[in-house]
Amino acid sequence: MASSRGRSRFQADLKSATEKNHTNITRLGKGDAEDELTFVFSHANLPFPSQIEIRAQPQDIRGYPSDNYFLIYTNDDIPPAVARVLDESISETMGMRVDTMLSNISQRVRAVLKSNEFTEGDDIAMSDAEELSSEMEDTDSIDEDISFEGVEDDYDDNLFNDEPTPARRRDSSPSPTVPITPLLLNRLRQDLLSVHQAGFHAGKASGFGGSGFNDIISISLRARELCLSKETREAWYLAPSDYIVLLIRYGREYTTVDDIMKKDPTGCKVSFRLRKCSKKKPSHQQANAAFSSDLAQNNSEGTQEDPVLSDIWISRPIEELLNSEFLMMLKFKKNNGCSWDSAKENWRSALLGSSTHTKKLVDAVDQGELSNEEQNYKTKLPSFLTVDHLSGDGELSLPLIVMQFALLYLVRCTDYCTACRCKVKGNFKALRPYVCSSPLCLHQYMNLGFGPSIEYEIVNQPNVVDLLVSFCYASLYARISSTAGGIREFPTGLNLRVPKIRKVVSRASYENIYLDPLGRRCVETPSALLIDPMEVDFDWDNSTATIICKTNMADLEEGQWVVVSTPVPISLHPFPKDQTVLHHARVVSNINNSLNLNVVSQHLIPSFTQNVGIDISTIRGWASNKSIRGYIVTYDDDLDDISDEYQKAFSMMIILESLPSVTDMRTHLMSNQLQQPALARWNKMSGAAVNLLRWIISSNRSYIVQVGEEQTDTRRRGEKIYGIDGWLQFRFVQGSPEKEELFRQALEPIDKPQKTLLAFHGSPLGNWHSIIRQGLDFSRTLHGRSYGNGIYFSRIFDTSQGYTHFDTRNLNAPEIWPRSSLRIQAAVSLNELVNRPNDFVSSDPFFVVQNCHWTQCRYLFVKCTAQPSIQNYTSKITPTTPEVVSKVVEPEQGPEFVQDPQWVTRGLRGSKLFVPKYAFPSARDGCDDTAGSLKNEVGEPEIVSSDEDEEDVKFLYPEYETDFRPGTLDLSTLPKLAPPSNATETAQKALGQEIKKLQKLQSTIPPHLLGWYVNFDENMFQWIVELHSFEPTLPLAVDMKNAGLTSIVLEIRFLPSFPISPPFVRVVRPRFLPFMQGGGGHVTSGGALCMELLTNSGWSPANSLESVLLQVRMAICSVDPRPARLENTNLAKTDYSIADAVTAYKRAAAAHGWELPKDFLGASLSQLTTVSRRD
């Protein structure tokens, strides 16, 4: 067996390598994955702690060494230059033995670290990279990843039209720390104020105390502000109260956008982490631990009082993009005016040295235009995501640009491959991010930690995992049993090692031994085809096997996975003939061809006829105590090499048969405290079984969670639908936020009380594995299309149940996964449809919907067999089958979803359905996504600022003396308005909430740190605001001091349609120097503020008034292009008139092309300017 010889040589070489000394390499040994090896590379020039753990995994162990190459990677935070070398080393390892591979990597990494171009976090020059990899120039690339070979020395000149960056010499001693200069510190404050102005919370998380080392800033935003649906947040494990936190660490000096534009961005010492946190900012220890390569330190830092800081499910791919390519993309985008996607694509093309690169640079600008669908979706996003700060003028804030990009990528992560980060092609927009069709991307997704934690899913959602495995098993059965249905996608690229067993296409009545076209010895039995088997005597009781006939020179080694095939004794029982038992085992020892085995699983070869339900223990009782003659085969076939999908599905079924039950997996994980590699190290699961299970869970692109009375979460109990008795219920959501938005847009023109309809969809069990991954569509015809092309739905549950082919008499159907605790027989989904039945292809007797975005899945109903074993588990592991409900009982949690009386959907046997309104986004009136929703979901309204702000306020606003005194303004000298007669209830409620927030801020933050003061009056639609405590060196502050003024008085008027329309903001006093005379500060000649934010063009209802006050203050303090000055310090107390302000506001909007609020345009000048003096 060539495959065994390859593995034997690899293991021998690895053992030999561990006994040798390799320069800079220590702790060489086996990794967690099968055949993986790990080692630690240490060097003084590496960032602290001056070492990295590198992993190497052979990609063709059977062909080792000649046909094998190694996948080289690390999970540590490393300089881009080292990362590039590891990537380039992959192709160079073709044909290398372990010893040579280690020496090559050590030599190349040392060369990079010692090069003149390298500094901590810096990249190497292209010329050095080419010299180091000159021996690889003639080697073809083995994959589709980005290659850095062949890039010219002056790529920066070609790409950005910049001057080359001078080389800087570096010695082996650690770099001295450089304190941040006052100039850079001021720039940092300005950048963070821009972040705050855009609506984010910003502050320092660590450092900036003068050492200039490990300076970390934190930028955060509530998850609910992203306007994601409740289902999307839950699918991404985001609570509405969570904060999305971006941490930015600077190595030795603060980096600005100017630095990136002037030099090679790869030399900028900045790195990023994206996390979620229970508070606005993590502790200092947690922030530093987030950048630590020590996993133990990362998990242990912090105290009980610290906020909870953890990964987002999509953190790893986003961080990879930010740390490896973002700065280059930023520079390319700024220079070429293209979209982020175009910047990424063309930057990669430039690195590849594409001959068509010049044309692509031209196309990049054109590609910046979004499609109509994307543009429409973008208009629904919050303004802080759609406003492109990078395209603005003046000083640009790098932290703001990074935060906007990271959040925009987060909300659209399902559009991109999580491995290569290219746009995913295809019509189905999944709810969860996945990979493109490249096998290499799937391999990286599964092996480099890009996917979800299967351990977490097994512990927290065991029934969902059981459901997913059961669906996969049924799809494999369907694929083998028919050519039309079943599984559509196979796990290509995972190097799954499956037993050398095939299904017999034409059954033989006796053993048939022959050589196949590949020269392999094949033994055909009545129930299976064994490839390269060895004949053995198997002792069932003692789990030993003695090799009788050895047909090759390979030895079975310790730790190797094998399958023993033994026939079922038929002389003493009425069991069907020609059945075979497979014993999956791990070789414990091999002494003189006597094998000691650790048997982990035993099962019959999958049957495609009626399963009589006899278990292995019964079969064992029929056998005698003597050894049984059988065959042993190895786990050496690569699933990718099996070209016949029929046989490929059969091999996957055998692996799934070998799995322990989900209950056993959960018990094991709980006993091992949910350690990440616990399953991979468990001796009851082969590497193939773990990887296949990981693929089944990770490739699920839908959100599935069980609901019902047995759930401990009260929300899940309240989401149960009554009227489908005896079926397990799951919330079942498909489609990305973009697809959900398209569904909502389809509802907007519907002028009916009920904008949606409910309908069921039934399908055979073998189709659901594909449905939950690719969505409901009509690409394949399985049941005919008598009523036209489209997705078929029924308003009668029993009708849809009929299309599942569910047979109540067959409790042991062969498509049921034998290890399942649920033993699923059938599945039916409940879907929400656009209420446009007259526009469907057909509405009677079925709804036939031709547009996929007119339907959204909401629930999944699963029928399980009434097996006593289901009842034996506790509710925390496997809930019981729901008890029969004799009548509809309305739960206490919330109202009912009201159906269209013309199109009422009925439950099981025609019973009435009770559907909770809360479970349907279209029926919630957007309550979970709007500004006022947080109170509903976390119990109290959001507080804009909190205790941890004090440190940041002091950092952003250095303390200095102020002579402002609150409450000293004579309000009687100011105009007074009566409340508007046409004010809406929404406006009053929104203003009431804003007033409460601002009053809390004014009572908790010192005035000189806040910088503004609101004189609240009985009219909530008119505010008098004072801006004060300006930085003393500001020209405006100097003028105010000379004029004897302590504040700038503003008037804010709210229109009746607020918050849909922006407020009107004007300066009352003092008078500013007009722009035409050399003034600035965005104050017009009439006193109105010249800001797009205060027009319909720049306003968003999501803007808080705290943010508005901050932005107005910053605009007045702005020195770009000129600082604000007072017109005449002797006449400074002269007021602007309201009439002049209104006229100037309209004139400024017209000059810039900004849209004015409709109710502002509808009001006459007299209505806007009529005022009375205060008493």
N, C-alpha and C positions, 0 to 999 in steps of 0.2 A: 504494500500500500504506500504509494508515493507520498500521500498526505501525512502519514504517520512519520515517515522518515524526515520530512521537512520540519515537523514539530520537534522531533527528537533532536535534530541538529541544532535547532534554535535553543531548546532548553539546555543542551550541552554547552553551547556557546555562551549563554547567559550565565550559567554556573561558572564557567571558566573566567568570564569577565569580572565576576564578583570577587575573584581571588587575585586580581591584578590591581595595580595602582594606575589611575588615569588622572592626568593633570587637571586640577581644579574640580574634579568630580568625586563625590562621596555618596554614601548611602544608596548604592545601586541595589535594586531588588525588584521583586514582582509588584505590579500595580493591582488595582481593584478589578479591572476588567480582565477578561480572558486573554492570555498571552501578552498583556501589557507589562512594560517595565518602566520604572521611575528612577531618577537619580537627581542629586542636588548639585548644582553648579555654583561655585563660590568665586567671587572676584571683588577686589577692593573698589573697583570703579562702578560696581552696581549700586543702585540706590539702597538705602537702609532696608533690610538688615544685611545687605551685600551678598545675598544668595537667592537663587530661584530653584523651584522644583520643576523639572522638565519630565514630560511623559513621552514615551515612544511606543507605538503600537504597530506591529507588523500587519500589512494589508493583504498578504497572500502567504499564510503560514505554510501552506502545502508546497509552495514553490520556493521556500526559503533555502538558500539565500539568493539564487540566481534570478528568480522571477518576483522577488518580494521587494517592497519599499516600505519605509516607516512613516507613519503619521506622527509628526513632531509638534508638540504644543505644550503650553503651560497655562495654568489658571492664575498665575501670579501677575502683579502689576509690574511690567517691565518697560524699559525704554523702547521707543519705536524701532531704533536701529537693531536691537537684539531680536525683537519680534520679526523683523524683516528677514534676518538671517535664519531664524528657525523655519520660517515659511519657505525660503529658498532651499533649505537643506532637505526638504521632503523629497524632491525629485532627484537630488544627488545621492540619496541613500539606496537607490535602485541597485540591487545585486550585492549590497554590503552585508558583511557579517556584523554581529553585535559589537565586537571589539573595534572594528574599523569605523562603524557608525559613531561610536562614542568619541573616538579620537578626532574624527572629522568635525563634529559639532563643537567639541572643546576648542579646537584650533580656530575655527571660524568665529566663535563668540569672543575668544581672547583677542583676535585680530581687530574686531570691531571696537572692543572696549579700550584697546591701546591706540587706536587710530587718532590722528591729530584732530579730526573733525568731531570726535565724540566728547560730549559733556553730559552730565546727568540729565536725562530726558531728551538729549539732542539726537539728531539722526546723523548718519554718515554721508559723506559726499558720494555722488553716483559713481565717480571715477574709482573710489576705493571699493565700492560694492562690486564694480565690474572686475577689478583686479582679483578680488577674493573669489569670485565665482567664474573666473575665466575658463576653468575646466568644465563648466556646466553649459557653455554656450551652444554646444552641439547636441544637447540633450533635449528631447521633446518634452513638453509639459505633460504631466500625467493627469491634470485636472483642469477645471475651468476657473480656478482662483486667479486673483490678480498676481501677475508676475512682475518683478522689478528688474528682470534681466533686460539688457539692451537699452536701458534708459541713458540718454546722453548726459554729459557733465553739465551742460547748460540748460537743463530742462526748465529751470526757473525762468531763464530769459525767454524761452519759447512760450512758456505758459502764462507768465504774468508780466513780461516786459520789465523785469526788475534787474538791478545789478546783483551779481553773485555776492553772497555773504562771505566776508573774509574768514579764513580758517582761524580757529582759536586753539592754542596749544593747551593740553591738559596733562598733568602729571598724575601719578598714582595716588597722591595724597588726597584726603578728603577736601572738598571745596570749602573755603571759609564762608560763613554766613554773612550776608550783607543786610543790615537793617533797612527797612523801607524808608525812602527819603520823604521829607514833608511834601514835596511836589507830587510824588506818586501816591502818597496817602490822601492828598486832596483829590487826586484824580479818582482814586478808589471810592471815596465818598460820593463824588459826583456820579460815578457809574452806578453805585448802589441806590442813590436817590432816583436815578432814572428807572431802576428796577421797581422801586416803591411807587413811583409815579405811574408806571404801567399797570399797577394793581397787585403786585406781588409783595410778600413779606421778605425783607432782605436784612442781613446782618452778618456779623462775624461769628464763626463757629469755633475757631481756634486760632491762636497766634496773633500776629500784628501787634506784638508787644515790644518790638525792637530787635528781636533775634533774626528776623527775616527767614526763618525756617519753618516749614510746615504751616504756612498761613492758609487757613481754610475759611471760605465764606459760604453762607447758606442762603438759598433762595427757596421759598416755598409758596404753596397755594393749596387751598382746600380742594379735595378731590371732587366735591360737588360742583365747584365752579367750572369744571370742564364740560358741564352740560351732557354728561353721559347718562344713559338711561339706567334705571335701577338694576335691570338685568345685566347690562354690560359691566357695571361696577362689581356686581356679585361674581360674574364670570372671571373678572380680573382680580378678584380678592381685594377690592377696595371698598372701605366703608365710607359713607358720605362725610364723616367727621375726620377721616385721615387727611394728612397733608402730604402732597407730593413734594419731595425735598430734593433739590439739586445741590450737591456739594462740589465746590471747585477748590482744588488745592494748587497753590503756587509754590514752586520749588525754592527759588532764591529771591525772586523779585516779582512784583506785580506786572502782569502782561496786559497790554491794551490792544485795541483793534489796530492802532497805528503801528505797534510792534509787529503784528502779523502781516500787515500790508507792506512793511519795509524790508522784511527779511524772510528767510526760509521758515515757514510755520512749524516744520518738524523740530526746529531748535527751540521752540517755546516750551518752557518748563511748566506746564499746566496739565492737570488731569481731572477727571470728572467721575462722580458717582451719582446715580439716580436711585432714590429710596422712597419709602413711605414712612411716616412718623406720626405718632399720636399727638405731637405738639408741633408748633411752627418750626422748631429748631431742635436738633439733637444736642446732647451734652457735648462738652469738649472731648471727653474720652471716647464717646461714640463716633464723633466726627473723625478723629484720628484712627480709630479702629476700622472704619469703613475703607480706609486706604491701606490697611495692613495686609500683607500677604499671609500672615499667620491666622489661619482660620479659627484656631482656639481662642486667640486674643480677640478676634473680631466678634465672636459669640459671647465672650465672657465680660467684656467691658461694660461698665455702667452699674448703677445701683438701683434699688427698688424705686427710688424717687425719680429716676431718669425716665424720659419718654421712651416708648417702644419704637425702635428703629429697625426696619427689616427691608428685604428686597421686595420690589414689585416683580410680578411674574415675568415681565418683559425687560427687567433691568439689564440683564447680561447683554443681549444684542444691542440695546441702545447705548450702553456704556462702551461696547466694542467700537461702535460707529463714532461716538464722541471722541474717544481717546486715540483712534487710529486715523480717521479721515476728516473729521469735522473742520479743523482749522484750515486744511487745504481747500475744502469745499467752500468755506467762508471767503477765502481770498479769491477763489475762482468766481464765485457768485458776485462779489463786489466789483471785480474788474470787468465782468462780462454782462452783468445785468440779467442773469438767467434765473431759473427756478432752482430750488435745492436739488431736485432730482437730476436736472441737467448738469448742475455743477458736479454732482457725484459721478455721473456717467462719463462726463468729458475729462474729469480729473483722472479717472481710472484709465480712460483711453490714452491720455497723455503718458501715463506711466508705462503702458504697454507699448508705446512707441508706434501706435497704429498709423498706417500710411494715409488713412482717411481722416486723421485727426484735425487737419486744417478745416475740412468741410464740417466736421462735428462742432468746431468752435463757433462757426457761423450759425449752425442749426441750434446751438445751445440757447441763444437769445430767443429764437422763435419758440423753443420748447418751454420757455417760461410761462407761456399762456396755458391756462388750465382748460380742460374740456368743459363743456357746458354742465355736465353732471357734477364734476369736481367743483366748478365755480359756484353752482347752486348750493352744494353742500357746504362750501367754505363760508357762504353768507350766514349760515346757521351757527357757525362757531363763535365763541366769545371774541370780543374785539381784541383782547390781549393776545390772541393767537393769530388773528388775521392781519393785524397791523405789523408790517415788516419794518422793524426798527433799522435793519441793515441798509435799507434803501433810502433812509433819511439823510439829511444834511447835518453839519455840525459834528460835535463830538459824539461818537458812537460807544455805547456801553456793551462790552463783551459779555459780561454776566447776563444782561438782558437778552442779547441775541441767542446765547446758548440756551437759556431757559425757554424762550419762545420756540426754538427749534426742537428741543427735547420734548416739550409738551405737544407740539404739533405732530411729531413723529409718534408719540405715545397714543394720541387719539386716533391716528391713522395706521397703527402698527399692523393691522390685519392686511393692509395693502402691500406689505413688503415681506420678503423672505427673511426669516429670522437669522439665517446663516450668512448668505451673501449680501443681504439687504437691498437686493434689486426688487423692482416691482413685480408682484405675482400676476401672471396672466391667467385669465379665466373669468367666467361669469359669476361664480358663487363667491360672495363676499362673506367670509367666515366671521364668527363672533370672536374666535380666538386666533391669534397669530400662529402661523405654521411656516413651512418651507416651500420653495418652488419645486419643480419637477426634477431638479438635478440630484442624482444619487449621492454626490459628495455633500451637498447641503443637508440631506437627510442624515448622513453619517455624522456630520458636525453637530447637528441639532440633537441627536441622540447621545453622543459621546462627549460633547464639550459643555454640557450643562445648560443648553439654551431652552430646553423644554421644562415642563412642570415636574415637580417632585412626585414620583409615583408612590413613594412612601407616605407622603402627606395625604394623597388621595385615598390610599388603602385604609389608613387609620380614620380619616374623617368622613369618607363617603364609600364605605365598603360595598353597599348595594349598587351604587353607580358603577363601581369597578366590575362587580359581578355581571351587571347588565352589559357593559362594554365587551367583556370577554365572551359572554353568551352570544351577543350579536355577531362578533367576529367568527366564532365557531359555526354558527348557523349559516353565515355567508360562505364559509369554506365548504360546508356540506352542500349548499345550493350550487356552488360552482362546479363541484365534482358530479353532482347528480344531473345537472342540466347545462346547456350551453348559453342560455339567455340570462339567467339571474346570477345572484351571488356577488362575491367580492370583485371590485373594479380595480383597486390599487393594491400592489404588493410592496412589502418593505424592502425595496431595492437599495443597495448600497450599505447595508448594515453588517455585511459579512456574517450572516446568521449561519451557524454550523448545525446542520440537521442530520439525523441518522440516515444511514445509507439503506433506506427502505423505500420501496415504491409500491404503489397499488397495482395489482395484477389487472391488466386490461381484459385478457381472455383467460378464464380460470382453467387451471390444469388439474387433472384427476390424480396426478402423481408429481413427485419432485422432478424438476427439469433443470439440469445443470448445463450452462453454456457460457461462452465468452461473448460479451457485447462488442459493438464496433470500437470501443475505446480500450479493448483488451482486458476488461475487468471480468472477474469470475462472478457469475450470477447464479443464484439458486432460487428457482421459482417454486414457491409452495402454493397450495390452494388459496391462501388468503393474502400473500404478500410476495414481493420480489426483493430478495436480499442481495446486496452488492458487496463483493469482497468479504463474505462472512467466514468466520472460523467455527468449526463444529466443536461443541462443548457438552460436557455433562454438568447440568445445573442443579445444585442443591438448594431447593426453595427455602428450607428451614434455616440453613446456616448462611445463606447469601454467598455461596462460593461457586466458582465455575472452574472446571478443569478442561483445558484445551486439548481436544482429541486430535484434530486435524488442523495443522498450521500451514496455510497455503502461501505464505509470504515471509519475508525476512524481518518484518517490523515487529517490535515488541510493544505490548500494551504497557503504558507507564502510569505511575502513581499520579492521581489527580485527573486522569483522562476520563471523559464521559463515554459510556457505551450503552448499548441496548441488547439485552438477551431476549431472544425470541424462542418461545416454547409452545408446543401444541397443547390444546385442551384435551384431557383424557375423555374419550367418548364412550367407553365400554360400560360405564356404571351409571349413566344418567341420560335423560332425553334431550340434552342440549343440542342445538343445531350443529351439524358437522362442519369441519374445516375452519374452526375458529383458532385464533392464535393469541397468546398473552405476550405482551411486551413488558419487560422489566427494565426500567431506566435506572442506571446505576453509575456510581463513580468508583473508579479503581482505587482501592485502599493500598493494595500491595500485589505484586506479581513475583512469585517465587517458583521458578522452574515450571512456568506455564500453569501454575495453580493460582487462581485469582481470588483475592478477598475483596468483596464488593460491598459498597454502601448503597443498597437499593432504596431509592427515594419514591418510586412510583411504579404502580403496576396497573395495566389496563388491557382490555381487548383491543385488537386492531379495529379502528372505526368501521362500523357496519353501515351499509347503505340500504339496509332492509329493516324490518321490524326488530326493535331491541326488546328482548324478553326480560331485561332488568335483573339478570343474575350478576351478583357482585363477585369480586375476586376471592373473597374469603370462602364463598360457597364453592368456587372452582377449586380452590386449594384443598378443600375437604374431599373432593373427588379423587385427587391425586394420591398416590401411595407415598410412603415415606422415603422411597428411593429417589435417586437423582433422575432428572428428566433430560433426555437428549434434546438439544436445541442448537441454536446458532447465536453467535455474538457478532455485532457490527458496531462500528464507531460513529461518533458524531463528527464526521469529516467532510461532508458534502456542503458546499456553499450554496445557499438557496438561490443566489443570483445565477449560478451555473445551470440550474434546472430550467430549461427553456419551455417545457410543456407546463402551461398554467394549471392543467389538471393535476399533474404530479406535484407541482409546487404547493397547491392548496392542500393536497394530501399530507405532505411533509409538515405543513404548519399545523394541521389537525393533530398530528402525532405529538408535536411539541405542546400544544394546548392540553392534550390529554395528560401530559406529564406534570402539569402545574398542580401545586397544592391548592386547596380551596382558598378563597379570599379570607375566610374566617381564620384559617391557619396562618396565612401571611400576616394578618393583622395582629394576631396573638404573638407571633414572633417579633414583629416590629415593636409592639408595646413592651415586650420583655427586654428589648435592646434599646429602649428609650428613643425610638425613632431616629436612629443614626442613619445618615444619608446612604452609605453603601451597604446597609444591613442585608438587603436582599441579595446583592451581588456576592456577599461573603457567606451566605447561608448555604450549607452543604446539601439542602434539599431541593435546590433549583440549579439547573445547568445555566451556563452563560447564555445559551440560545433561548431558554425559557424566560430569563430575566429581560433580555433585550426585546423579545417579541411582546412581552407584557408591557414594557416601556413604550413600544411603538403603538400598541393598541390604546393606551391611555393618552399618550402625547399627541397622537394624530386626531383625537377627538376635537373637532372644531366647534362643537355646540356646548351650551351650558345646560347641564342636567343636574337637578338636585331633588331629592325625595321630599314629598309633602305628606301630611296626614296627622292624625291625632297622636300617633306614637312618637312623633318627633319632639325632641326637647326644646327646640327653638319655637317659641309661640308664633312667630311669623309663618313658619312652615305649617303649623296646625291650621292657621287661619286661611291658608291658600288651597285647602282641599276642596274639590268639586264633589257635590253630592248628586247621586243619580247614576253612578257607575260602580255599583256594589261589587265587591270581590276582586277588584283589580287594583294593583299597586299604582300609585300616582307619582309622577315626576314633573316638576317644572322643566320645560323643554324649550329653549330659546336658541334660535339660529340667526345668523346675519350680523354683520358688523354694524357699528353706529351709523355708518353711511347708508347701509341698506335699510336700517330702521328709520332713518330720516327720509329716505325715498318713500317708504310706506306711509309715513306721516304726511308727506307732501301730496300723496295720492288721495288722502282723506280731506284735504283742505277745501276742495271745491264741492264737497258733498253737503248739501243743505237738508239734512235729515237729523232728527233727534238721535238716532243710532247710526253712527258713521261706519260701523263695522258689523260683519256677520260672523257667526261661529259655524264651523263645519268640521267633520271628522275625515281622516284619511287612514285607510287600512292597507297594509301591504304584507306579504309573506315575511316571516321572521328573517329569512336570508337576505332581505334587501335593506334592513335597517342599519347595518354596519356602514353601508355606503350613504344612506340618507343622512345620518348624523354628521357625516364628513363633507358631503357635497350638496346637501340641501335637497328639497323636493324639486324635481324637474320632470320633464317628459322626453328625455333624450333616448330612452329605451321603452319599447312597447312590450309589456308582459301580459296584459289582460285585454288587449284590443282597444280600439278607440271608436266605438260606435257613435259617440256624441261629439266627435271632433278632437283636434289636437289641444292638449293642455293638461294641467294637473287636475285630477278628479277628486272631488270631495262630496260627502254625503251629510245631510242634516240628521240622519238616523244612525245611531251608533251600531245597531245590529247589522245594517247594510255594510258599513265599513268593516265590521268584524268578519263578515263573510269573505272579504277579500284577503284576510290574513291566512286562509286555509286552516283555521284552527279547528282541531278535532277534539271534542271534550272527552272522547273515549280513549284517546291515545295519551297516556300519562308518561310513556317512556319513548317518545319520538326520538329517532336517531339524531336529529339536528340539535337536540338539547345538550349543552355542555355537561358532561358527566360530573364534573366537580362543582357545579353550581349549587348554591344554597337556595337560589330563587327558582331554578328550573323553569325558565321562561318558555311559554308555549306560543304567545301571540303578543303583538304590540299594535296600538292604534294611537294616532296623534290627534289633538284638538288644535285647530288652526283659526286664526283671525283673518278674515277676508275683507277687502274693501267692499263697502255696501253699494256695489254697482252691478247687480245681477243682470240687468238688461244689457250690459256691455260684455258679459261673459260669453264665451263660445256657446255655452249651454247653461241653463239654470234649472232644467227639469228633465229627468228625475235627479240628475247630478249637477253640481256646480262644476263647470269645466273652465278653469282660469288659465288664460293664455299668457299672462304677464306674471313672472315669478315674483316681482316686487309688490304685487297686489296681495300677497299672502305672507303671513308670519306664523311660525309654529309657536305654540304657547304651552301645551301640556303633552305628556306621553303617558298612556295607560298600558300597563303590562299585566298579562295574565300568567299567573304561576300555578304549577301543579299543587294540589292539596297534600303535600308530603308532610308527614309528622316531623321530619328533620328540620323543617323550616321553623317549627314552633320551639325547637330546643335551644335556640340561641337567644341571648339577651337582646333587648331592643337597641343597645348601643352598638351591636355588631350586625345583626340581621333582623329587621323588624318582621313581624308576622304578617300574614295575609290579612287585609282589612276585614273586619267583621261586617256581616250583611246589615245594611241599614234599611229598615222597613219603610221609613218615610223620610222625606226631606226635612232636615233640621238646619235652620239658619244659624251659623256660628256667631259668636259674640264679636269676632274681629271684623267689623266693617260691613258695608252694604253689598247688595247683589248687583251683578252686571245685568243691565236691562237689555234684553234682546229685542230685535225688530219683530213686532207682532206678526208681520207678514211672512217672516222666514225664521220661525222658531226651531231651534235644534233640540232633539230629544235624546235621552240617555238610554241605558240598557233596558231592553224590553219596553221601550216607549215611555220610560219614566221621565218626570220633569227634572230638569237640571237646575241645581243651584250653583252659580258660578260667582266667585268673589270678585268684586269690581277691582280690588287692589291689584289683582294678578295681571291686569291688562293695561299696558301703558296708555293706550288711546282713551281709556275710560277714566284715567286718573286726573284728567284736565291738566296734565303736566306738573302735578303737585310735587313730584319727586325731583324735578329738574329745575324748577324755578327758584328765584332768590329767596322765597319764603319757605322753602321745603325743609330746611335743616331742622326746624323745630319739630316737624312731624316725625323725623327719622331718628333724631338723637335726643329729643326731649326738651331742648332749650334752644333759643336763638343763638346764632353765632356771635361771638364777641370779637370785634375786629382786632383789638389789641389785648395783650395779656401781660402777666408779670415778667415773662422773659424778654419783653420789648425794652425794658429799662436799660439794659446793657447796650442794646443796639442803638437806642436813641442817643445815648451818651457818646457812642462811637461815631454815629453819623452827624450828630450836631454837637460839636465840642462846646463845653460850657463857657459862657462869658457873661459879664454883667448886663442886665437889661433894666431900663427905667420904665418899662411898660407896667401899668397897674390895671388889672381887669376891673370893669364896672365903673370907670371914671368918665366914660364917653357920655356927653350930653345928648340923649336920644331925642330931645324935643326939637333939636335943630335939624333933624333928618326927616325925610318924607315918610308918610304912613299910609298904607293901603288897607282897604277893607278886603276881607276874604272873598275870593271869586265866587259868584253865585252858581257857576256851572262846574265846580270842582267835582271830580269823580271820587267815588269811594276808594278806588285803587290808589289814587294820588294821596288821599288823606292817610291811608294805611301805610303807604310807603314812606311818606314824610314822618309819620309818627315813629316808625322803626328807626329811621335815620337820626331823628332827634334824640331818641333814647341812647343810641350808640355814641353820638357826639357828646352828650351830657356826661356819659360815663368816662369818656376820654378826658374831658375838661376837669373832671373831679379827681382823676388818678394820676395825670401826667403834669408836671410843673409847666406853667405857661411858657417860660423861656425855651423849654425843650419842644413844646408843641408848635409854637410859632404862629398860631391863630387863635382867635377867641370869638365865639358866636354869642351875640346878645339876643337870647331867645325872647320872643314876645308872644302875645296871644294869637297872632296871625302866623300860622305855620307856613303860609305861602310867601312870606316876605321875611328875609333874614338880614340883619345888620352884622357884618363880620369885620373884625379888625385883624390885619396882618402886622406882626411885630417881631421884635428880637432878631433883626437881620444881622448877618455877619458884619462886624464893625468896619472892615475894610471895603465893603461894597460901596461903590459911589452913591447909590441910593441912600444907604444908611448915613453916609457923611452929610448929604444934603438935608436929610430929615433932622439930624442933630443940629445943623446950623439953623434950621427953621424952627427948632423947638418942638418937633413932632415926635410922638412915640409910637404911632401906628398909622397904617393906611386903612381908610374906611371903605368897605365894599358894601354894595347892596346886591342881594341875590333874590330874584323873583322866580317863582315856580309857576309854570303854566298849568292850566287845568288838567292836561293830559299827562303830566309827570307820573311815572318815570319814562314813559314812551318818548316824550319830548325833553330836551335838555333844559336846564335852568338858564335864565338870563343873568349874566354877571357883569357888573360895571363898577368902576371906581367912583366914589362920591367925592372924596377929598383925600389928599391934595391933588393939585393939577400937575400932570407930568409934561415934560418937554416932548413936543410932537416928534414923530419919527422923521419928518421932513426937515426938522431943525437939529437933527443929531441925537434924538432920543431913542429909547428902546424899551424893553420890558413888555412888549406885546400889548401896550395900552394905546388905543386909538386917540385921535384928537378930540373925540367926544367923551372919552372915559370908558367906553366898552372894551372888553377884552377881545383881542384878535387871536382866537384859538379855534382850530377845527373841532376840538373836543366839544365846544359849546354850540355846535350846529348839528343838524341831522346827519351830516356827512361823517362826523367823527364820534357821535354819541352812541352809547349802548345802554339799554336799561339796566344792565348788570353793574354799571359804574356806581361805586359808593360815593357819598358826598365827602367822606374823609379823603378819598382819592382826588376828588375834584378840587378841594381846598389845597391839597398838597401840590397839584399840578398848576393851579393858578399862582400859588406862591412861587413855585420854581420858575414859571414863565416870567413873572415880574423880576425875579432875581437873575434871570439869564443875562449874560454879557455877550451873547451871540445874536446878531452881529455887533450890537453896541449895548452898553449897559443902560438901564433906566436912570433918568435924572429928573429932578423936579424942575418945573418951568421957571419958577421965580420964588426963591425962598422967602421973599418979602410978602408975596401974595399966595403963599402955599395953602392957606386955609380956605381959599375960594372954591366953592363946590362946582362940579360938573352938573349940567341940567340933564334930566331924564330924556328930554327931546333930542338933545345933541347925542346922547349915548345911543338911542335907538337908531338915529340916522347913520351914525358912524358904524354901528353893528351891521346894518344892511349893506352899507357901502363896502365894508371889508369882506363880507360874505360874497358879494357879487364879484369883487376883484379876484378872489381865489376860486370862484366856482363852487362854493359850498352851499348846500341846501339848507334853507331856513325852516324852522318848525311850522307846520301847517297852521296851528292855532295862533302862532305869532304873526303869520302873514294875514290871518283872518281878522285879527283885531285891528281896530282903527288906531291912528296915532293918538287920538284923544283918550281912548281907553287905556293905552299904555302909559300915558303921561299924566293922567289925572290923579292927583295925590292930595292929601291933607296933612297939615302939620300935626305932630304929636302934642298931646296935652302937656 
